[in-house]
Amino acid sequence: MPSLTTAQHVARQRQRRSTTGAFVGTALEWYDFYIFGTAAALVFGHVFYPGAAPGAALMASFATFWVGFLARPIGGVIFGHLGDRIGRKNVLVTTLIMMGVATTLIGLLPGYAQIGVAAPVLLVILRALQGIAVGGEWGGAVVMATENAVGKKKGMAGAWVQQGSPFGSILATLMFVIVGCLPSEQFLSWGWRIPFLMSALLVIVALVIRLRVEESAAFVESKATNKVVKIPIVEVFKKAPTILWLGVAASVIGISLAYFTNTFLLAWTTTELGIPRQTMLNILLGTAVLQFIWQPLAALIAERIGAGKVMIGGLLLNILLTVPFFMSIVSGNLVFLTVMLCLTILGGSAYYAMLATLLSSSFPANIRYTGVSLAYQLCATIIGGSTPLIAQWILTSTNGSPWGVAAFYVSMLLVTLFGVWGLGRKVRKISEQQAEETEDKERIHAH
């Protein structure tokens, strides 16, 4: 038997590798997803839908953006099934390669001027492949990181998976800040392709790190005790339907907020409101850096006072900030807008930091990959990916008034608040039941 010190060392090494592998993989996946969202706001209307009116081209671009979200539950079901049946590690390597290939091919795709209608058709297909890949990636990364962590460290492990989102956003925005310095003609002809082609290099780095990650201890135990189920998705709907739909509700603003700001808001401010493209990209880059710094701190606070309080507190803050946030958008005052965006990021990322851990702790180990993936990706399909499209439709329908969009925004926050509250109650009940069962077993053994 290894000594306690050796066992602790092995456990910490496993936790460190799995957390690093999950972070790097999700950072790349979100980088790929975010550069598409940024390009959808700034480029795709010109390159792939040039014959449409400006508003219609932007709507078509946002609809293409949504395709990736429509495909995400497919990836969640396919890779969740494989992850719960054969293991987490190899599935996560597959999703990483798929995402990198699809993103690189988008960077090589000719525009409408070169190949006509085949250009937007191929863009939609590659976007769907992106969606399938990220649909299997996020849930698996969350499960791998949290299952290899111990006790309260599960919260921090989940938070580091969530760090992939702001880090991917930082990389994506930074790349577009760099290529955005090009003259508009060069930016629209070839400059926008550089961030997509960079994915090929980044995926190699991520693969080297991810291949060193050990299989999840919880999955190994589940397989050894013959708890692996034949059709995990059936078990999710059979054993945890309430948890599934509460998980969908709890994920709403976690998915929507980034695309509201980095896609819809970016398009709105740089077109109708006249803010220079480079200025807005710099502001969004700053908020992404703030999110990256703040999320681990929020996780540390959650270790002390509880994840539920941190998540609900962050959501309530954003609800209270709604009116001044939208006033700052239409004010044209860049300082006001930057301050309000930063405050919104503080509230949203405090909640987002603990979302992965909350979802992962809600499902049993033998259906966890599928359950987490399905909850998050169904939410992505229903509301996350449609957020820019719905917000743009509301804005157009109200002749540019911000308050219809504000009502949509606050409704997403309220649904999320209900989901977090309900899921937290459900998780506490499950924990109490498990504790009672453990005590009963101990009493039986004692007698």
N, C-alpha and C positions, 0 to 999 in steps of 0.2 A: 504494500500500500504506500502511495506517495505521502510525504509529510504534508501537513496543513499548509506550510509555506509554499511548497512546490505546487500544490493544488490551486492555491490562490494565485500564484504566478501564471499558471496555465490559463486559469479563468480570465484573468485580466488581459492576457495576451490575446485570447480568443475574442473578448469584448472589444479590445482596441482595434483588432483587424476587421472585425465585422462592422463596427461603427465607421471606420475609415472607408472600407469598401462600399458601404451603403451611401455614405456622404458623397464620395467621388462619383459613383455611378449616377446618383440622383442629380448631382450638380450638372453632369453632362446631359442627362435626359432633359432637365429643365432648361439648360442653355439652348438645346435644339428646339424645344417647344417655344421658348421666349423669342428667339430670333425670328421664328415664323410669325409670331404675334406682332412684333415690331415691323417686320417687312409687310405684313398685311395692312398695317396702318399707314405706312409710308410709300410702299413700292408696288405691291401686286396689282392694285387698281390700274396703274399706268402700264405695267408690263404684260399682264395677262388678260385685262379687260379694257383695252384702250378705246374701244368704240362706244362705251357706255358713258352716260352723263356722269359728272364727278360724284354726285351722291349715290347713284346706282352702282357705279364702279366700286365705291367703298363698301356698300352693302354686299355686293358680290364677293368682295375680298373677305369680309367678315364671315360670310356664309361658308366660304372655303375653309376659313379658320375653324369654324364650328365642326367641320367634318372630322377633324382629329378627335374631338370630344365624343362625337357619335360613335366612333370606332373604339373608344377606350374600354367600355364594358366588355366588348368582344375579347380584347387582350386580357382583361381582368379574369374572365371566365376561363379562357384557354390556359393562360399561364398560372392562374390560381389553381386550376385542376392539376396541372403538372407539378406545381410547387408543393401541393398537399399530398400528391401521390408519390413522386419520385425524389423530391428534395428541392430546397430553395436555391442552392448555389448555381447549378448548371442552367437553371431557368433564367436567373439574373444575368448570366453571361450572354445568353441568347438575346434577351431584350436589349442589352447594351449594343450588341453588334447590329441588330435590326434597326435601331434608332439611328446609329451613326451612318449606316448605308443610305437610309431614306433621306436623311438631311443632306448628305454630300451630293446625292443625285439631284436634289432640288437646286443646289448651287450650280449644277451643270445644265439645268433644263433651259432649252431655248424659249423665248417669249412668243407671244401671239404674232408678232411681226415676222417671225421666222417660219413657224410651222402651223399657224392658224389655230383652229379650235382644239387641236391636239394638245396645245400647251396648257390651257386650264384643265383639261381632262387629266393629263398626266400629273399636274400639280395636285389635283384632288386625290388621285390614287396614292401618291407619295405621302400626302398629308394623312390619309387613312392608315398607312403603314406606321407613321409616327404615332398615331393614336393607339394602335394595337400594342406597339412596343411600350409606351409609357403606361398603358393600362395594366400591363403585367409587371412593370418595374417598381412603381411606388409602393404598392402593397407588399411585394416581396422584400424590398429594402427595409421597410418598417418592421416586418416580421423578423427578418434576419438580425437586425440590430437589437431589437428589444428582447428577443428570445435568448440572445447570448449575453444579456446584461442581467445583473442581480439586484433585487430589492429596489431601493429608491433610485438606483442608477438607470433603471429602465426609462425613467422620465428624461434624463439627460441624453440617453442613447436615442430615444425617439426625437428629441429636439435637434440632435445633430443630423438626423436624416432630413429634418425640415430645413436645416441650414443649406441643403442642396438647392432649395428654391431661390433664396436671395443671392447665393453665390452664382447660380446659373444666370440670374437676372443681371448681376454685376458684369459678368463676362459678356452676356449678350448686349447689354446697353453700351458697355465700353467698346465693343467691336463696332457698333453702329455709330458711336461718337467719333471713332477714328475714321471710318469710311465716309461718315457724313461730312467730313471736311472737304471732300471732293466737290468739284462743281456739279450742279444738278444733273447735267447731261451724262457725265461719267458715272455718277452715283447710280442713276437709273439704268445705265447700260451694262456696267460690269461691277461697280463698287459694292453693291448690295450682296453680290454672290460670295464675297470673301468670308463673311461670318459663317456661311453654310459650309464652305469648303474646309474651314478650320476644324470642323467636327471630325474629319478623318484623322487628324493628328491627335485630337483630344481623346478619341475613343481608344487609341492604342495605349495611352497612359492609363486610362481607367481600367482597361482589361488587365494590364500587368498587376495592378493593385488588387482587383477583384478576384483574380485567379488564386491569390494567396489566402483567401478567406475560407475558414473551415465551415462545414455544414452546420446548420443550426442544431444545438443540443436537444431542444424540445422536439424537433422532427425525428432525430435519431432515437430518442426515447419512445416517441409515438410509434415508430416503425418496429422497434424491438418488442413492444407490448401489444403488437397487432391492432393498434387503434386507427391505422390508416383506413380511410373510408373509400369506397369505390367511386362514388360520384359526389364530390364535395359540395357542388352547387345545390344539389337536392337536399343535402343535410343542412345547409345554411337556411333555406326556406322552411325546412321542416322543424329545426331545433331553435333557430334564432331569428325569426322573421321580424319581431319587434325591434331587436337590436339592430338588424340590418337597416330598417327604415329610419330609426333614430340616428344611425350613423350617417345616412344620406343627408338628413336635415342638419346634423352637426357639422357637416363638411362644406355647407353652401358658401359662406363668405371666405373660407380658407382657399377655395378654388377660384371664386369669382373676383376677389379684391385685386389680385395681381393683374388679371386681364381687363378689369375695369380701368385701372390706372395706366398700365403699360400698353394697352391696345386702344380702347375706346377714348380715354381721356387724352392720350397722345394725339389721336386723330382729331379730336374736337378742338383742342387748344392750338394745334398747328395749322388748322384750316380756318374754321369759322371765327375763332378768337384771335388769330393772327400772331400767336407767339412763335418766334423763330424755332425751327426744328432742332437746331443744335442746343439752344437754351433749354428746351423741354427735356431733351435727352440727358443733359447734365443734371437737371433737377431729379429726374428719375434714377439716375446713377447714384446720386447722393442718398436718396431714400432707401435704395437697395443696400448700400453700405451700412446705413443706420439699422436696417432690419437684421443684417448679418451680425452686427455687434450686440443688439438688444436681445435677440432670441435666446442665446445661452444664459444671459442674465435673468430673463424671465423664467427659464427652467430652474435656475438655482433658487429663485424666490418661491417657485412652486414646490420645491423639495421641503421648504420650511413651513409654508402656510397652506399647501394643498393645491393640486392642479385645477380643481373646480373653481376655486376663488379667483385664481389668476385668469382663467379663460373667461369666466362670466364678467369679471371686472374689465377686461380688455374690450369685450363686446359692448358693454354698457357705455364705456367711454366713447366708442365710435358712434353709437346712437346719439349721444349728447352732442357730438361734434358735427352732426350731419348738416345743420343749417349754416354754421360758419364755414364749413368745408366747401359747400356749393357757392356761398357768397364769394369765397376767395377765388373760385374758378372763373366766375364771370366778372370779377373786379378788374382783371388785367394787371393787378399788382403782384409782381413776381415774388416779392418777399412774403406777402400774405399767403400766397398760394403754397410756397415752399414750407412755411411754418405749419400750415394746416395739413399738408401732405405728410410731414414728419410726425405730427401728433396722431394722425390716422394710422400711420405705419406702426407706431408704438402700441396702440390699442389692438390693432389687427394681428400683429406678430406675437404679442403676449398670448393671445388665444391660439394662434397657429403653432407656436412652439410645442404645445402639449397635445395637439390634435392627434398626432400619430400614435402616441402612447395610449391615449384614451380609446382609440379605435382598436388597437392591438390587444388591449386588456379586456376588451368586450367579448371576444370570440374564443371558443375552445381551441387548443393547439392543432387538433387534427383537421379543422376547417378554417383556421385563422387566415392563411394566405388568401383563400377564396373569399372569405367574409370581408376582410379589410379591403381587398381590391374591388369587390363588387359594390360595397357601400360608397367608397370614394369615387369610383368611376361612373356609377349610375348618377351620382350627384353631378359629376362633370358633364355628362350627357344632357341631363334634364335642365340644368341651370348654368353651370360653369362656362361651357363653351359658347352658350347662346347669349351670355351677358353683353358683349360688345354689340351684337346684332340687335338685341332687344332695346338696349340703351340708345343706340343710334336711331332705331325706329321711333321710340318715344320722343327723342329730341327733334326729329324731322316732323313728326305728327303735331308737335306743339309749337312749331315755328321757332325753334331755338330756345324755348323756355327751359331753364334748368330744373324746375321744381317737379315736373313729372319724373325726370330721371332720379331726383332726390328721393321721391316716394318709392321708386323701384329699389333704390339702394338701401333704404332703411328697412324695407320689407324683407330683404335678404338677411339683414342683420337680425331681425326679430325671429325669423325661421331658424337661423343658426343658434340663437340663444335658447330657444325651446329645445332643439336637438341636443345641445350640450347638457342642459339641465336634466332632460329625460334620460339620456344615456348615462350620465353620472349616477342618477338614482338606481338605474338598472344594474350597473356595475357594482355598486355598494351592496345591493341585495344578493347578487351572486356571490360576492366575497363573504358576506355573512353566512350564507347557506353552506359554502365550502368550509368555513371555519367551524360551524356546528357539526358538519359531517366528520371533520377531522377529530373533534373532541369526542364524538360518539365512538369512533373507531378506537381511540386511545383508551376510553373507559372499558370497552369490550375486551381489549387486550389486557388491561390491568386486572380484570376479573378472571 
